[in-house]
Amino acid sequence: MEEIIIVDSVRIYMADLVTILFKKAYFSYEENALRYVNSLVDQIITELPYKRHHTTPTRLIKHGQYYAKLNGSKRTVWYAFFEKKENRYIVKHITNNHTAKAAFLNGL
């Protein structure tokens, strides 16, 4: 059985993301923002071992040796960066295609 570990900095970011998405009016209701973030976390916990893994480009390697794409919305792709050893996945960073540092991943 696979073990998924999400580091504290990612957990904190995901908790803050609910507020960010609501305050920036990506969602009209905070409950919808929470549902969206929970779906990302659920994808990490239940699907990460089964998603296609990509080797992280050199300029982002500090975030993890591998990354996988998570479904966000029609316009947003999330990237979970992680280390993998045997059946253990350690999620070290998460970002999306709207950030400057990760936008180029869409073309890979």
C-alpha positions in Angstrom: 0.0 0.0 0.0 1.2 3.5 -0.9 1.9 6.1 1.8 1.3 9.7 0.9 3.0 12.3 3.1 2.2 16.0 2.6 4.8 18.3 4.1 3.6 21.0 6.5 4.4 23.9 4.1 2.0 22.3 1.5 -0.7 21.7 4.1 -0.5 25.4 5.2 -0.6 26.6 1.6 -3.6 24.5 0.8 -5.4 25.8 3.9 -4.5 29.4 2.9 -5.6 28.8 -0.7 -9.2 28.5 0.4 -9.1 32.1 1.7 -7.0 33.4 -1.3 -9.4 31.9 -3.9 -12.4 33.4 -2.1 -11.0 36.8 -1.4 -9.8 37.1 -5.1 -13.3 36.2 -6.1 -12.5 33.0 -8.0 -15.3 31.6 -6.0 -18.5 33.4 -4.8 -18.8 31.3 -1.7 -16.0 30.2 0.7 -17.6 26.7 0.8 -17.0 26.3 -2.9 -13.4 27.3 -2.5 -13.0 24.8 0.3 -14.6 22.1 -1.9 -12.1 23.0 -4.7 -9.1 22.7 -2.5 -10.4 19.6 -0.8 -10.7 18.0 -4.3 -7.0 18.8 -4.9 -6.0 17.2 -1.6 -8.2 14.2 -2.4 -6.4 13.8 -5.8 -3.1 13.8 -4.0 -4.1 11.3 -1.4 -6.0 8.9 -3.6 -4.6 9.3 -7.1 -1.0 10.4 -6.9 0.5 6.9 -7.1 -1.6 6.2 -10.2 -1.1 9.5 -12.1 1.6 9.7 -14.7 4.8 10.9 -13.1 7.1 13.3 -14.9 10.8 14.0 -14.1 11.0 17.5 -12.7 13.0 19.9 -14.9 16.4 21.0 -13.5 15.2 24.5 -12.6 12.5 23.2 -10.4 14.2 20.1 -8.9 14.4 21.7 -5.5 10.7 21.1 -5.2 11.0 17.4 -5.8 12.3 14.8 -8.2 9.0 14.2 -9.8 5.7 16.0 -10.5 2.2 15.0 -11.5 -0.6 17.0 -12.9 -3.8 17.4 -10.9 -7.1 18.5 -12.3 -8.1 21.9 -11.2 -10.5 23.5 -13.7 -10.8 24.1 -17.4 -8.1 26.8 -17.2 -6.0 25.6 -14.3 -3.7 22.6 -14.0 -2.0 22.0 -10.7 1.4 20.4 -10.3 2.3 18.3 -7.2 6.0 18.0 -6.8 7.2 15.0 -4.8 9.9 12.5 -3.9 9.2 8.8 -4.3 10.9 6.0 -2.6 9.4 2.5 -2.9 5.8 3.0 -1.9 6.2 6.3 -0.1 5.4 9.6 -1.8 6.4 12.9 -0.1 4.6 15.9 -1.6 7.0 18.8 -1.1 5.4 21.6 -3.3 2.3 22.4 -5.2 1.7 25.2 -7.8 -0.3 25.8 -10.9 0.1 26.8 -14.5 -0.7 30.4 -13.7 2.6 30.9 -11.9 5.6 32.1 -13.8 7.8 29.4 -12.5 5.5 26.6 -13.6 3.7 27.9 -16.6 6.2 26.3 -19.0 5.3 22.8 -17.7 2.2 22.9 -19.9 4.3 22.6 -23.0 6.2 19.6 -21.7 
